Amino acid sequence: MNATRIHIENQVFNGKNSWNGTTVLDNLDFIRCRFESCFSAPVKNPKDCFVIRNVVIQRCTEQSSSLHTTRLENILIDGLLHSGRSLPFLW
C-alpha cells in the first residue's frame, strides 16, 4: 500500500530541530523550498535516530543546516543549492 505523498512548494523552513519532535519524515516532495538553520539532533542509540524516507528535494536552497545520526532511505535530491558561509553537514 502506497502512502499519499505531500507536495510542499515555495515554503521557508527556519530553525526546524528534528522537525520538532517528529521521528520520521516521509512521503514528501519539497519543490523550490528554503531550509535555514534546520538540523536533526544527535542521539546516542542508533535505533532512536531521526528517519527521512521517500523524500524528493527539487530546486531547493539550504543555509546552515545539518543532519546528525539520521537514517536516509530512498531520497532524491535534484538541484540543492547552498547559500551562506557554513556548508551543510552530514554526520
C-alpha positions as CSV (number, residue, x, y, z in Angstrom):
1,M,0.0,0.0,0.0
2,N,1.5,3.4,-1.1
3,A,1.1,6.3,1.3
4,T,-0.2,9.6,-0.1
5,R,2.6,12.0,-1.0
6,I,2.5,15.6,0.2
7,H,3.8,18.3,-2.2
8,I,5.3,21.4,-0.5
9,E,6.3,24.3,-2.7
10,N,7.9,27.7,-2.2
11,Q,8.0,27.3,1.6
12,V,10.7,28.5,4.0
13,F,11.6,26.3,6.9
14,N,13.6,28.1,9.6
15,G,15.1,26.5,12.7
16,K,13.5,23.2,12.4
17,N,15.1,20.9,15.0
18,S,14.4,17.2,14.1
19,W,11.1,18.6,12.7
20,N,10.0,19.5,16.3
21,G,9.7,16.0,17.8
22,T,8.8,14.0,14.7
23,T,10.8,10.8,14.4
24,V,10.0,10.0,10.8
25,L,9.7,12.4,7.9
26,D,8.3,10.6,4.8
27,N,6.4,10.7,1.5
28,L,7.2,14.4,0.9
29,D,8.1,16.4,-2.1
30,F,9.9,19.7,-1.4
31,I,9.9,21.9,-4.5
32,R,11.7,25.3,-4.5
33,C,11.8,25.4,-0.7
34,R,14.4,27.0,1.5
35,F,15.9,25.4,4.6
36,E,17.6,27.8,7.1
37,S,19.3,26.6,10.2
38,C,17.5,23.2,10.2
39,F,19.0,20.2,11.9
40,S,18.4,16.8,13.3
41,A,19.6,16.4,16.9
42,P,22.3,13.7,17.6
43,V,21.2,10.6,19.5
44,K,23.3,8.0,21.4
45,N,21.3,5.0,20.3
46,P,21.0,4.4,16.5
47,K,17.6,2.9,17.0
48,D,16.3,6.3,18.2
49,C,17.6,8.2,15.2
50,F,15.6,10.6,13.0
51,V,14.5,8.9,9.7
52,I,13.9,10.6,6.4
53,R,12.4,8.3,3.8
54,N,10.7,8.6,0.4
55,V,11.5,12.3,0.1
56,V,12.2,14.4,-3.0
57,I,14.1,17.7,-2.8
58,Q,14.0,19.7,-6.1
59,R,15.4,23.1,-6.8
60,C,15.7,23.9,-3.1
61,T,18.2,26.1,-1.1
62,E,19.9,25.3,2.1
63,Q,21.7,27.5,4.6
64,S,23.5,26.5,7.9
65,S,21.7,23.1,8.1
66,S,23.0,19.7,9.3
67,L,21.9,16.1,9.8
68,H,23.2,14.2,12.8
69,T,22.6,10.4,13.3
70,T,19.9,10.5,10.7
71,R,18.9,7.5,8.5
72,L,18.2,8.4,4.9
73,E,16.1,6.0,2.8
74,N,15.0,6.5,-0.8
75,I,16.0,10.1,-1.1
76,L,16.1,12.1,-4.4
77,I,17.9,15.4,-4.4
78,D,17.9,17.4,-7.7
79,G,19.3,20.9,-7.7
80,L,20.0,21.6,-4.0
81,L,21.8,25.0,-3.8
82,H,23.8,26.2,-0.8
83,S,23.9,29.8,0.4
84,G,25.9,31.4,3.2
85,R,29.2,30.7,4.7
86,S,28.5,27.4,6.6
87,L,28.5,24.3,4.5
88,P,25.8,21.6,5.1
89,F,27.0,18.8,7.3
90,L,26.0,15.1,7.3
91,W,27.3,13.4,10.4
